[in-house]
């Protein structure tokens, strides 16, 4: 199967304003480093292989060459907006694109993981730079089981390990950008409320026993500001803005 993310495979499929310009290279350190804030909103960088792919909090994102969708999108939200919410906006768009490719439901594990069958198939990273936000998204597409990182906090999967099929990456990237554009427009207009119908219904942690930053309890879930709420017991609740949630499987 032809499976390329080069401009000639992707650009003819683009419909909206994300992906213009479309900056592609075979290999790079991280697509997050390819977008400088002089570029226009909607610029997208894609690589087939990253030699220093970034996760959150200094962690690494690993994917063999040619196996994944690895992209970064430059956004310019108004300065007064809470840009941490953009990882949820990116998560909703990614979950929708994964669902379209797989025909299976995808969930969002707050704040930035996209889950199918209780495994992480994609991760989102929002970084603010000089008034712009670079939103990085990695989707595991054609990795085989042995090509996924082991011993991760959240077990990993690819679309291929889930349904046993190879997937062409260009249509996944294109639908991801189209969905991101739509969800981003909703977020610009109405904040998290604008995406909540698609977000709250995909809340992976809701109702699970969880721990974050010294607090443990039952997840109430993602609130209307995109924060994460925990029921600590005895009617007490705590809301957190950021961090890593551990959960009982
Ligand atoms: C994320 O971080 O999930 C954000 C990942 C964002 C990656 C994209 S790829 C395009 C763009 N360019 C970049 O350089 N980055 C973005 P976090 O929640 O911190 O998850 C990282 C952790 O997930 C690692 O410490 C590993 O345990 C695990 N991990 C690494 N690679 C993985 C993979 N391919 N699939 C699932 N888990 C992975």
Boltz pocket constraint, residues with backbone or C-beta under 6 A from the ligand:
constraints:
  - pocket:
      binder: B
      contacts: [[A, 29], [A, 30], [A, 31], [A, 32], [A, 50], [A, 52], [A, 53], [A, 54], [A, 55], [A, 56], [A, 57], [A, 59], [A, 60], [A, 61], [A, 62], [A, 63], [A, 69], [A, 70], [A, 71], [A, 72], [A, 112], [A, 113], [A, 120], [A, 121], [A, 122], [A, 123], [A, 124], [A, 125], [A, 136], [A, 137], [A, 138], [A, 139], [A, 140], [A, 149], [A, 150], [A, 151], [A, 152], [A, 153], [A, 154], [A, 155], [A, 156], [A, 157]]
      max_distance: 6.0
